[in-house]
Amino acid sequence: RVAVQRTDGGLRAWALALLAQCYEQRGERAQADAAYRAALAAGDDLVTRLAYADFLLAQGALDAARAVLADLPAADGVLLRRWRVARSAGGNATALETALAARLREAQLRADGSALLHARDWAAFELERGNAAAALQLARSNWDAQREIEDLLLLTRAAAASGDRAALAEVRAWIEKTGLQDVRLAALLAGAPR
């Protein structure tokens, strides 16, 4: 909040986006929504738009998520979220799913890995398609390389979907060790096997 008050431009946009994520962790949805909107007004960027789209998707605000994604380039993360919106809305998501699957196949064939979907997005794609074991493997690899809260949320969802008690125990131990507080994680773990 101090950074939001004392900065402007891109730095203020970044601080507002971070504040929105903090509100999400606390379960303060209205405040998170307002902070995301303010962040985009201060400095529109792809990372914040994708985070806001994820937030809106989690709230079931499909039309709003569609609008946030509407004028973005067809990057992998954008296509993933457009596919999730189409699936959630009961629309035809086949073309988007085919495009994402083709990008995965292409990435797997490339030796340099330059076409590889971001591991978090790839894991989310597999989880949404019902491939819990593949999603868990990807989410674990992503968590090992990058330890952001969104990565931990995805690892937890994949572990719960696959019923992997060891992975869930790892998540619980990490939360206990770090003291992380996140209402979304708490809700996921409350319904997951021990």
N, CA, C and O of each residue as an XYZ file, in Angstrom:
776
protein
N       0.830     -1.203      0.000
C       0.000      0.000      0.000
C       0.867      1.257      0.000
O       0.541      2.252     -0.648
N       1.957      1.196      0.725
C       2.875      2.335      0.743
C       3.473      2.539     -0.641
O       3.556      3.668     -1.124
N       3.889      1.455     -1.278
C       4.469      1.561     -2.620
C       3.442      2.111     -3.606
O       3.789      2.910     -4.476
N       2.194      1.697     -3.484
C       1.140      2.209     -4.367
C       1.000      3.723     -4.200
O       0.828      4.447     -5.181
N       1.074      4.193     -2.964
C       0.902      5.621     -2.692
C       2.103      6.455     -3.111
O       1.954      7.633     -3.436
N       3.284      5.864     -3.107
C       4.506      6.642     -3.332
C       5.098      6.501     -4.728
O       6.157      7.063     -5.004
N       4.444      5.770     -5.602
C       5.002      5.544     -6.930
C       3.979      5.908     -8.000
O       2.823      6.216     -7.710
N       4.446      5.860     -9.250
C       3.533      6.057    -10.372
C       4.024      5.220    -11.549
O       5.065      4.568    -11.469
N       3.270      5.245    -12.631
C       3.664      4.528    -13.839
C       3.751      3.029    -13.634
O       2.934      2.421    -12.943
N       4.761      2.457    -14.255
C       4.936      1.014    -14.233
C       5.169      0.450    -12.846
O       4.690     -0.637    -12.525
N       5.902      1.186    -12.022
C       6.159      0.709    -10.662
C       4.866      0.676     -9.841
O       4.641     -0.253     -9.065
N       4.030      1.680    -10.016
C       2.738      1.704     -9.317
C       1.855      0.562     -9.810
O       1.172     -0.080     -9.012
N       1.861      0.306    -11.111
C       1.074     -0.801    -11.678
C       1.524     -2.125    -11.076
O       0.698     -2.963    -10.715
N       2.846     -2.311    -10.969
C       3.383     -3.544    -10.379
C       2.950     -3.675     -8.919
O       2.532     -4.750     -8.488
N       3.052     -2.584     -8.160
C       2.661     -2.613     -6.744
C       1.173     -2.914     -6.594
O       0.782     -3.652     -5.689
N       0.345     -2.358     -7.461
C      -1.097     -2.623     -7.409
C      -1.406     -4.084     -7.742
O      -2.271     -4.697     -7.117
N      -0.699     -4.637     -8.723
C      -0.904     -6.048     -9.075
C      -0.501     -6.950     -7.916
O      -1.173     -7.940     -7.628
N       0.591     -6.605     -7.257
C       1.027     -7.367     -6.092
C       0.018     -7.246     -4.955
O      -0.261     -8.222     -4.260
N      -0.518     -6.068     -4.772
C      -1.556     -5.856     -3.757
C      -2.793     -6.685     -4.077
O      -3.406     -7.255     -3.175
N      -3.160     -6.756     -5.339
C      -4.303     -7.580     -5.750
C      -4.082     -9.045     -5.370
O      -4.995     -9.716     -4.890
N      -2.869     -9.526     -5.588
C      -2.554    -10.913     -5.234
C      -2.620    -11.125     -3.722
O      -3.067    -12.173     -3.256
N      -2.178    -10.135     -2.966
C      -2.278    -10.226     -1.502
C      -3.742    -10.299     -1.071
O      -4.098    -11.090     -0.197
N      -4.582     -9.477     -1.683
C      -6.010     -9.540     -1.371
C      -6.593    -10.908     -1.723
O      -7.429    -11.440     -0.992
N      -6.152    -11.467     -2.835
C      -6.613    -12.815     -3.209
C      -6.242    -13.822     -2.128
O      -7.067    -14.648     -1.737
N      -5.015    -13.758     -1.648
C      -4.568    -14.674     -0.600
C      -5.435    -14.563      0.646
O      -5.674    -15.555      1.335
N      -5.900    -13.362      0.930
C      -6.714    -13.137      2.122
C      -8.193    -13.423      1.884
O      -8.987    -13.407      2.824
N      -8.564    -13.682      0.638
C      -9.958    -13.939      0.326
C     -10.788    -12.687      0.186
O     -12.017    -12.753      0.234
N     -10.145    -11.545      0.012
C     -10.838    -10.264     -0.120
C     -11.041     -9.970     -1.609
O     -10.280     -9.222     -2.222
N     -12.074    -10.571     -2.162
C     -12.287    -10.561     -3.617
C     -12.580     -9.177     -4.175
O     -12.021     -8.799     -5.205
N     -13.436     -8.424     -3.524
C     -13.775     -7.087     -4.037
C     -12.542     -6.197     -4.082
O     -12.336     -5.459     -5.046
N     -11.723     -6.268     -3.039
C     -10.501     -5.464     -3.002
C      -9.505     -5.936     -4.065
O      -8.830     -5.122     -4.695
N      -9.417     -7.253     -4.259
C      -8.525     -7.797     -5.289
C      -8.953     -7.317     -6.665
O      -8.119     -6.900     -7.468
N     -10.258     -7.373     -6.940
C     -10.772     -6.934     -8.230
C     -10.438     -5.458     -8.464
O      -9.963     -5.084     -9.536
N     -10.689     -4.631     -7.458
C     -10.398     -3.199     -7.584
C      -8.908     -2.947     -7.808
O      -8.536     -2.088     -8.607
N      -8.063     -3.687     -7.111
C      -6.611     -3.507     -7.271
C      -6.141     -3.953     -8.652
O      -5.282     -3.306     -9.249
N      -6.696     -5.054     -9.167
C      -6.332     -5.480    -10.524
C      -6.736     -4.424    -11.546
O      -5.962     -4.103    -12.447
N      -7.945     -3.885    -11.409
C      -8.413     -2.856    -12.346
C      -7.510     -1.614    -12.269
O      -7.154     -1.033    -13.295
N      -7.153     -1.224    -11.066
C      -6.275     -0.067    -10.895
C      -4.887     -0.339    -11.480
O      -4.281      0.548    -12.081
N      -4.388     -1.556    -11.306
C      -3.077     -1.916    -11.862
C      -3.091     -1.807    -13.378
O      -2.152     -1.273    -13.970
N      -4.145     -2.306    -14.011
C      -4.227     -2.249    -15.466
C      -4.414     -0.820    -15.958
O      -3.940     -0.468    -17.038
N      -5.099      0.000    -15.175
C      -5.258      1.410    -15.544
C      -3.927      2.151    -15.430
O      -3.652      3.064    -16.209
N      -3.101      1.756    -14.458
C      -1.809      2.417    -14.238
C      -0.754      1.980    -15.245
O       0.146      2.752    -15.576
N      -0.857      0.750    -15.734
C       0.136      0.236    -16.674
C      -0.244     -1.147    -17.159
O       0.084     -2.145    -16.518
N      -0.921     -1.213    -18.265
C      -1.426     -2.472    -18.810
C      -0.255     -3.373    -19.224
O       0.617     -2.959    -19.988
N      -0.247     -4.594    -18.717
C       0.778     -5.554    -19.129
C       0.197     -6.963    -19.160
O      -0.827     -7.238    -18.534
N       0.858     -7.841    -19.889
C       0.355     -9.196    -20.106
C       0.275     -9.996    -18.813
O      -0.723    -10.678    -18.579
N       1.285     -9.931    -17.979
C       1.307    -10.719    -16.744
C       0.122    -10.358    -15.846
O      -0.538    -11.240    -15.296
N      -0.141     -9.070    -15.703
C      -1.260     -8.647    -14.861
C      -2.585     -9.042    -15.490
O      -3.509     -9.447    -14.784
N      -2.690     -8.929    -16.805
C      -3.941     -9.329    -17.461
C      -4.207    -10.814    -17.266
O      -5.342    -11.212    -17.007
N      -3.170    -11.636    -17.388
C      -3.356    -13.077    -17.202
C      -3.731    -13.398    -15.759
O      -4.591    -14.244    -15.515
N      -3.094    -12.730    -14.810
C      -3.428    -12.940    -13.394
C      -4.870    -12.515    -13.120
O      -5.595    -13.190    -12.389
N      -5.277    -11.401    -13.705
C      -6.645    -10.925    -13.521
C      -7.640    -11.881    -14.184
O      -8.705    -12.148    -13.628
N      -7.300    -12.388    -15.352
C      -8.163    -13.371    -16.019
C      -8.309    -14.618    -15.154
O      -9.410    -15.156    -15.034
N      -7.220    -15.085    -14.551
C      -7.285    -16.243    -13.653
C      -8.206    -15.951    -12.469
O      -9.018    -16.791    -12.081
N      -8.072    -14.762    -11.904
C      -8.925    -14.354    -10.792
C     -10.390    -14.374    -11.223
O     -11.236    -14.918    -10.513
N     -10.689    -13.795    -12.361
C     -12.065    -13.748    -12.852
C     -12.601    -15.146    -13.151
O     -13.758    -15.443    -12.855
N     -11.779    -15.991    -13.728
C     -12.185    -17.376    -13.994
C     -12.520    -18.099    -12.689
O     -13.498    -18.845    -12.625
N     -11.723    -17.884    -11.666
C     -11.978    -18.519    -10.370
C     -13.293    -18.040     -9.764
O     -13.925    -18.765     -8.996
N     -13.708    -16.818    -10.108
C     -14.974    -16.273     -9.600
C     -16.152    -16.673    -10.486
O     -17.305    -16.418    -10.138
N     -15.869    -17.296    -11.622
C     -16.925    -17.640    -12.565
C     -17.386    -16.460    -13.407
O     -18.446    -16.521    -14.030
N     -16.609    -15.398    -13.432
C     -16.942    -14.196    -14.206
C     -16.405    -14.363    -15.629
O     -15.419    -13.732    -16.010
N     -17.061    -15.212    -16.396
C     -16.548    -15.605    -17.705
C     -16.553    -14.459    -18.715
O     -15.592    -14.297    -19.467
N     -17.614    -13.668    -18.742
C     -17.663    -12.545    -19.682
C     -16.566    -11.537    -19.381
O     -15.937    -11.010    -20.299
N     -16.333    -11.265    -18.107
C     -15.270    -10.328    -17.729
C     -13.902    -10.891    -18.097
O     -13.046    -10.155    -18.587
N     -13.686    -12.184    -17.868
C     -12.410    -12.812    -18.234
C     -12.213    -12.758    -19.745
O     -11.118    -12.462    -20.223
N     -13.268    -13.044    -20.491
C     -13.195    -12.981    -21.951
C     -12.810    -11.572    -22.409
O     -11.999    -11.415    -23.322
N     -13.385    -10.559    -21.781
C     -13.077     -9.175    -22.146
C     -11.623     -8.821    -21.843
O     -10.984     -8.119    -22.627
N     -11.093     -9.297    -20.714
C      -9.701     -9.024    -20.340
C      -8.737     -9.633    -21.352
O      -7.668     -9.080    -21.608
N      -9.119    -10.779    -21.929
C      -8.254    -11.498    -22.859
C      -8.460    -11.091    -24.316
O      -7.659    -11.454    -25.178
N      -9.518    -10.345    -24.598
C      -9.991    -10.138    -25.965
C      -8.942     -9.614    -26.939
O      -8.820    -10.154    -28.038
N      -8.195     -8.602    -26.585
C      -7.295     -7.975    -27.550
C      -5.829     -8.376    -27.368
O      -4.927     -7.717    -27.887
N      -5.605     -9.454    -26.632
C      -4.227     -9.903    -26.415
C      -3.754    -10.783    -27.564
O      -4.568    -11.431    -28.223
N      -2.438    -10.814    -27.814
C      -1.903    -11.699    -28.856
C      -2.077    -13.162    -28.444
O      -2.213    -13.470    -27.260
N      -2.070    -14.036    -29.409
C      -2.344    -15.452    -29.156
C      -1.133    -16.191    -28.590
O      -0.692    -17.194    -29.151
N      -0.603    -15.691    -27.481
C       0.483    -16.383    -26.768
C      -0.106    -17.603    -26.060
O      -1.320    -17.697    -25.879
N       0.749    -18.523    -25.667
C       0.278    -19.757    -25.046
C      -0.611    -19.508    -23.830
O      -1.680    -20.107    -23.711
N      -0.183    -18.638    -22.937
C      -0.955    -18.348    -21.728
C      -2.310    -17.740    -22.040
O      -3.293    -18.007    -21.350
N      -2.359    -16.927    -23.074
C      -3.625    -16.320    -23.490
C      -4.542    -17.391    -24.060
O      -5.722    -17.451    -23.713
N      -4.002    -18.239    -24.937
C      -4.808    -19.322    -25.514
C      -5.343    -20.249    -24.434
O      -6.492    -20.686    -24.505
N      -4.520    -20.556    -23.432
C      -4.966    -21.425    -22.347
C      -6.179    -20.820    -21.644
O      -7.163    -21.515    -21.389
N      -6.110    -19.565    -21.342
C      -7.218    -18.926    -20.623
C      -8.446    -18.761    -21.508
O      -9.574    -18.887    -21.031
N      -8.241    -18.480    -22.786
C      -9.387    -18.427    -23.708
C     -10.065    -19.802    -23.797
O     -11.291    -19.900    -23.845
N      -9.267    -20.830    -23.818
C      -9.807    -22.199    -23.843
C     -10.589    -22.480    -22.566
O     -11.675    -23.057    -22.618
N     -10.047    -22.077    -21.424
C     -10.751    -22.286    -20.152
C     -12.076    -21.532    -20.119
O     -13.073    -22.054    -19.620
N     -12.093    -20.304    -20.647
C     -13.339    -19.535    -20.708
C     -14.346    -20.261    -21.592
O     -15.502    -20.434    -21.208
N     -13.911    -20.682    -22.771
C     -14.818    -21.364    -23.704
C     -15.367    -22.654    -23.097
O     -16.559    -22.939    -23.218
N     -14.512    -23.424    -22.453
C     -14.973    -24.667    -21.803
C     -15.959    -24.382    -20.691
O     -16.996    -25.037    -20.588
N     -15.639    -23.410    -19.865
C     -16.496    -23.074    -18.727
C     -17.841    -22.523    -19.178
O     -18.857    -22.721    -18.512
N     -17.841    -21.832    -20.310
C     -19.080    -21.241    -20.828
C     -19.904    -22.252    -21.613
O     -21.006    -21.943    -22.065
N     -19.372    -23.453    -21.774
C     -20.089    -24.479    -22.521
C     -20.017    -24.282    -24.023
O     -20.789    -24.875    -24.776
N     -19.093    -23.452    -24.451
C     -18.921    -23.192    -25.879
C     -18.008    -24.216    -26.521
O     -17.553    -25.159    -25.875
N     -17.750    -24.017    -27.795
C     -16.885    -24.914    -28.534
C     -15.433    -24.520    -28.289
O     -14.964    -23.495    -28.784
N     -14.734    -25.340    -27.526
C     -13.344    -25.064    -27.187
C     -12.388    -25.967    -27.951
O     -11.187    -25.969    -27.681
N     -12.910    -26.732    -28.900
C     -12.100    -27.733    -29.599
C     -10.930    -27.115    -30.354
O      -9.812    -27.626    -30.280
N     -11.169    -26.026    -31.079
C     -10.091    -25.417    -31.869
C      -8.966    -24.914    -30.968
O      -7.787    -25.081    -31.279
N      -9.340    -24.299    -29.855
C      -8.319    -23.810    -28.925
C      -7.567    -24.965    -28.285
O      -6.346    -24.901    -28.140
N      -8.279    -26.026    -27.897
C      -7.614    -27.189    -27.295
C      -6.661    -27.829    -28.292
O      -5.554    -28.227    -27.930
N      -7.086    -27.928    -29.543
C      -6.236    -28.506    -30.593
C      -4.978    -27.668    -30.782
O      -3.882    -28.208    -30.927
N      -5.142    -26.341    -30.781
C      -3.982    -25.461    -30.945
C      -3.007    -25.607    -29.778
O      -1.794    -25.659    -29.981
N      -3.543    -25.673    -28.550
C      -2.670    -25.835    -27.381
C      -1.968    -27.190    -27.403
O      -0.773    -27.277    -27.120
N      -2.708    -28.247    -27.740
C      -2.105    -29.582    -27.805
C      -1.014    -29.631    -28.872
O       0.022    -30.267    -28.677
N      -1.247    -28.959    -30.000
C      -0.235    -28.930    -31.064
C       1.016    -28.202    -30.591
O       2.131    -28.621    -30.900
N       0.841    -27.128    -29.853
C       2.000    -26.408    -29.320
C       2.784    -27.287    -28.343
O       4.012    -27.229    -28.298
N       2.073    -28.091    -27.571
C       2.760    -29.012    -26.655
C       3.569    -30.045    -27.427
O       4.725    -30.316    -27.105
N       2.946    -30.611    -28.446
C       3.673    -31.607    -29.256
C       4.903    -30.976    -29.895
O       5.978    -31.577    -29.907
N       4.748    -29.770    -30.424
C       5.870    -29.070    -31.047
C       6.978    -28.824    -30.029
O       8.158    -29.008    -30.326
N       6.594    -28.414    -28.848
C       7.585    -28.133    -27.806
C       8.337    -29.389    -27.407
O       9.544    -29.346    -27.168
N       7.628    -30.507    -27.336
C       8.270    -31.755    -26.963
C       9.258    -32.224    -28.021
O      10.227    -32.915    -27.705
N       9.018    -31.853    -29.275
C       9.890    -32.280    -30.363
C      11.118    -31.391    -30.530
O      12.131    -31.817    -31.084
N      11.020    -30.169    -30.051
C      12.137    -29.235    -30.212
C      13.210    -29.512    -29.175
O      12.930    -29.590    -27.979
N      14.416    -29.658    -29.635
C      15.523    -29.971    -28.726
C      15.862    -28.800    -27.812
O      16.254    -28.999    -26.662
N      15.709    -27.577    -28.324
C      16.118    -26.429    -27.514
C      15.031    -25.982    -26.543
O      15.287    -25.149    -25.674
N      13.835    -26.518    -26.677
C      12.757    -26.201    -25.746
C      12.207    -24.793    -25.894
O      11.441    -24.348    -25.041
N      12.577    -24.073    -26.957
C      12.161    -22.677    -27.088
C      10.661    -22.520    -27.299
O      10.106    -21.457    -27.020
N      10.002    -23.561    -27.788
C       8.560    -23.460    -28.023
C       7.768    -23.961    -26.829
O       6.539    -24.005    -26.870
N       8.455    -24.332    -25.786
C       7.791    -24.936    -24.635
C       6.849    -23.970    -23.944
O       7.218    -22.844    -23.609
N       5.620    -24.435    -23.737
C       4.687    -23.670    -22.921
C       5.291    -23.459    -21.542
O       6.049    -24.300    -21.058
N       4.969    -22.369    -20.923
C       5.365    -22.176    -19.535
C       4.883    -23.395    -18.754
O       3.732    -23.802    -18.906
N       5.720    -23.972    -17.940
C       5.388    -25.214    -17.240
C       4.103    -25.087    -16.420
O       3.327    -26.039    -16.340
N       3.874    -23.930    -15.817
C       2.642    -23.739    -15.043
C       1.421    -23.857    -15.955
O       0.442    -24.519    -15.611
N       1.487    -23.209    -17.120
C       0.363    -23.262    -18.044
C       0.154    -24.671    -18.590
O      -0.979    -25.125    -18.750
N       1.247    -25.347    -18.868
C       1.151    -26.707    -19.391
C       0.502    -27.616    -18.345
O      -0.380    -28.409    -18.672
N       0.933    -27.502    -17.110
C       0.344    -28.303    -16.032
C      -1.138    -27.986    -15.862
O      -1.947    -28.894    -15.671
N      -1.497    -26.715    -15.928
C      -2.903    -26.319    -15.806
C      -3.724    -26.894    -16.949
O      -4.854    -27.336    -16.742
N      -3.171    -26.892    -18.142
C      -3.846    -27.461    -19.315
C      -4.126    -28.946    -19.098
O      -5.242    -29.413    -19.322
N      -3.114    -29.676    -18.664
C      -3.296    -31.115    -18.439
C      -4.293    -31.373    -17.310
O      -5.096    -32.302    -17.393
N      -4.246    -30.568    -16.274
C      -5.177    -30.746    -15.160
C      -6.611    -30.502    -15.626
O      -7.509    -31.272    -15.284
N      -6.834    -29.452    -16.395
C      -8.174    -29.147    -16.915
C      -8.677    -30.251    -17.836
O      -9.881    -30.494    -17.910
N      -7.773    -30.916    -18.531
C      -8.161    -31.998    -19.442
C      -8.382    -33.320    -18.706
O      -8.775    -34.314    -19.315
N      -8.131    -33.329    -17.403
C      -8.341    -34.540    -16.627
C      -7.136    -35.448    -16.544
O      -7.250    -36.582    -16.079
N      -5.986    -34.977    -16.983
C      -4.753    -35.762    -16.928
C      -4.009    -35.424    -15.637
O      -2.966    -34.771    -15.661
N      -4.556    -35.877    -14.516
C      -4.035    -35.473    -13.203
C      -2.590    -35.917    -12.985
O      -1.796    -35.163    -12.422
N      -2.238    -37.119    -13.417
C      -0.871    -37.612    -13.202
C       0.140    -36.770    -13.981
O       1.183    -36.395    -13.445
N      -0.169    -36.478    -15.235
C       0.725    -35.638    -16.046
C       0.791    -34.231    -15.464
O       1.859    -33.622    -15.407
N      -0.362    -33.723    -15.033
C      -0.399    -32.383    -14.440
C       0.465    -32.323    -13.182
O       1.191    -31.353    -12.966
N       0.383    -33.360    -12.360
C       1.173    -33.375    -11.126
C       2.666    -33.390    -11.437
O       3.437    -32.673    -10.800
N       3.074    -34.184    -12.391
C       4.490    -34.239    -12.765
C       4.971    -32.873    -13.254
O       6.043    -32.411    -12.862
N       4.184    -32.236    -14.102
C       4.548    -30.916    -14.615
C       4.524    -29.860    -13.512
O       5.410    -29.010    -13.434
N       3.499    -29.924    -12.662
C       3.381    -28.944    -11.575
C       4.533    -29.094    -10.586
O       5.048    -28.100    -10.073
N       4.934    -30.326    -10.321
C       6.064    -30.545     -9.405
C       7.357    -29.999    -10.009
O       8.145    -29.350     -9.321
N       7.567    -30.263    -11.286
C       8.757    -29.747    -11.964
C       8.758    -28.215    -11.950
O       9.790    -27.585    -11.714
N       7.596    -27.634    -12.205
C       7.469    -26.187    -12.177
C       7.747    -25.635    -10.782
O       8.443    -24.630    -10.634
N       7.201    -26.298     -9.756
C       7.412    -25.862     -8.372
C       8.880    -25.941     -7.992
O       9.383    -25.079     -7.270
N       9.567    -26.962     -8.468
C      10.988    -27.103     -8.173
C      11.802    -25.957     -8.780
O      12.823    -25.547     -8.227
N      11.336    -25.447     -9.925
C      12.081    -24.399    -10.619
C      11.655    -22.993    -10.208
O      12.449    -22.054    -10.274
N      10.414    -22.853     -9.791
C       9.865    -21.517     -9.543
C       8.859    -21.620     -8.399
O       7.891    -22.373     -8.501
N       9.061    -20.912     -7.364
C       8.236    -21.060     -6.159
C       7.375    -19.831     -5.904
O       7.575    -19.097     -4.936
N       6.422    -19.630     -6.786
C       5.441    -18.574     -6.585
C       4.171    -19.199     -6.024
O       3.967    -20.408     -6.133
N       3.330    -18.385     -5.430
C       2.117    -18.915     -4.809
C       1.230    -19.601     -5.840
O       0.630    -20.635     -5.545
N       1.138    -19.044     -7.042
C       0.323    -19.676     -8.084
C       0.854    -21.076     -8.414
O       0.083    -21.980     -8.735
N       2.166    -21.243     -8.333
C       2.760    -22.557     -8.586
C       2.385    -23.540     -7.488
O       2.124    -24.712     -7.761
N       2.358    -23.069     -6.255
C       1.971    -23.926     -5.132
C       0.484    -24.283     -5.207
O       0.098    -25.412     -4.901
N      -0.336    -23.337     -5.608
C      -1.767    -23.622     -5.783
C      -1.979    -24.703     -6.836
O      -2.777    -25.620     -6.645
N      -1.268    -24.589     -7.936
C      -1.409    -25.587     -9.006
C      -0.898    -26.946     -8.552
O      -1.529    -27.967     -8.824
N       0.229    -26.971     -7.868
C       0.752    -28.234     -7.338
C      -0.265    -28.873     -6.398
O      -0.470    -30.086     -6.437
N      -0.892    -28.073     -5.565
C      -1.881    -28.583     -4.615
C      -3.098    -29.133     -5.347
O      -3.587    -30.211     -5.010
N      -3.591    -28.401     -6.348
C      -4.746    -28.885     -7.123
C      -4.414    -30.191     -7.833
O      -5.222    -31.120     -7.843
N      -3.225    -30.260     -8.426
C      -2.830    -31.478     -9.145
C      -2.645    -32.645     -8.183
O      -3.050    -33.766     -8.489
N      -2.043    -32.398     -7.034
C      -1.856    -33.456     -6.036
C      -3.200    -33.956     -5.519
O      -3.394    -35.160     -5.357
N      -4.127    -33.039     -5.259
C      -5.459    -33.435     -4.783
C      -6.200    -34.219     -5.859
O      -6.844    -35.224     -5.558
N      -6.116    -33.770     -7.115
C      -6.813    -34.451     -8.216
C      -6.276    -35.853     -8.441
O      -7.027    -36.762     -8.796
N      -4.984    -36.031     -8.237
C      -4.383    -37.356     -8.442
C      -4.379    -38.193     -7.169
O      -4.011    -39.368     -7.200
N      -4.785    -37.598     -6.054
C      -4.811    -38.325     -4.778
C      -3.427    -38.644     -4.246
O      -3.255    -39.612     -3.506
N      -2.441    -37.843     -4.613
C      -1.054    -38.085     -4.195
C      -0.832    -37.522     -2.792
O      -0.587    -36.328     -2.619
N      -0.920    -38.392     -1.806
C      -0.788    -37.973     -0.407
C       0.611    -37.457     -0.088
O       0.767    -36.552      0.731
N       1.615    -38.021     -0.723
C       2.987    -37.563     -0.466
C       3.173    -36.125     -0.940
O       3.788    -35.316     -0.246
N       2.645    -35.808     -2.116
C       2.755    -34.447     -2.626
C       1.963    -33.478     -1.748
O       2.410    -32.359     -1.495
N       0.793    -33.906     -1.286
C      -0.001    -33.061     -0.392
C       0.717    -32.843      0.932
O       0.677    -31.748      1.492
N       1.375    -33.887      1.434
C       2.146    -33.748      2.672
C       3.307    -32.773      2.472
O       3.643    -32.006      3.374
N       3.908    -32.808      1.299
C       5.000    -31.873      0.983
C       4.484    -30.432      0.992
O       5.143    -29.536      1.518
N       3.311    -30.217      0.410
C       2.709    -28.880      0.391
C       2.419    -28.420      1.813
O       2.746    -27.294      2.187
N       1.798    -29.303      2.611
C       1.473    -28.941      3.991
C       2.737    -28.614      4.788
O       2.753    -27.659      5.565
N       3.780    -29.395      4.598
C       5.036    -29.161      5.316
C       5.647    -27.826      4.907
O       6.160    -27.090      5.750
N       5.594    -27.515      3.622
C       6.157    -26.250      3.155
C       5.384    -25.074      3.746
O       5.978    -24.082      4.168
N       4.061    -25.193      3.774
C       3.233    -24.118      4.339
C       3.538    -23.939      5.826
O       3.653    -22.814      6.313
N       3.666    -25.047      6.535
C       3.970    -24.968      7.970
C       5.349    -24.349      8.203
O       5.528    -23.530      9.105
N       6.307    -24.744      7.389
C       7.679    -24.239      7.528
C       7.751    -22.746      7.249
O       8.453    -22.012      7.945
N       7.022    -22.294      6.223
C       7.122    -20.891      5.812
C       6.105    -19.984      6.502
O       6.280    -18.766      6.543
N       5.049    -20.577      7.040
C       4.001    -19.771      7.664
C       3.086    -19.090      6.657
O       2.368    -18.152      7.004
N       3.107    -19.552      5.425
C       2.273    -18.970      4.377
C       0.799    -19.063      4.749
O       0.326    -20.105      5.203
N       0.087    -17.971      4.552
C      -1.353    -17.953      4.790
C      -2.044    -17.580      3.486
O      -1.785    -16.522      2.913
N      -2.920    -18.456      3.028
C      -3.643    -18.243      1.788
C      -4.962    -18.998      1.899
O      -4.972    -20.219      2.048
N      -6.074    -18.270      1.825
C      -7.372    -18.917      2.002
C      -7.663    -19.927      0.897
O      -8.364    -20.912      1.134
N      -7.137    -19.700     -0.303
C      -7.350    -20.639     -1.399
C      -6.646    -21.956     -1.120
O      -7.212    -23.028     -1.338
N      -5.417    -21.877     -0.641
C      -4.678    -23.104     -0.292
C      -5.347    -23.825      0.873
O      -5.478    -25.049      0.865
N      -5.764    -23.063      1.863
C      -6.432    -23.662      3.017
C      -7.671    -24.420      2.594
O      -7.915    -25.523      3.083
N      -8.467    -23.848      1.687
C      -9.680    -24.509      1.200
C      -9.346    -25.782      0.429
O     -10.006    -26.808      0.598
N      -8.324    -25.714     -0.414
C      -7.910    -26.898     -1.167
C      -7.446    -28.023     -0.239
O      -7.826    -29.181     -0.412
N      -6.635    -27.671      0.729
C      -6.084    -28.676      1.625
C      -7.130    -29.224      2.588
O      -7.029    -30.373      3.017
N      -8.126    -28.423      2.933
C      -9.177    -28.890      3.846
C      -9.956    -30.047      3.231
O     -10.418    -30.938      3.944
N     -10.100    -30.033      1.905
C     -10.844    -31.087      1.237
C      -9.984    -32.187      0.669
O     -10.509    -33.113      0.052
N      -8.676    -32.119      0.854
C      -7.759    -33.095      0.279
C      -7.445    -34.196      1.280
O      -7.482    -33.970      2.489
N      -7.130    -35.403      0.773
C      -6.776    -36.496      1.678
C      -5.481    -36.221      2.434
O      -4.611    -35.486      1.966
N      -5.375    -36.823      3.606
C      -4.147    -36.694      4.394
C      -3.288    -37.918      4.241
O      -2.210    -37.993      4.831
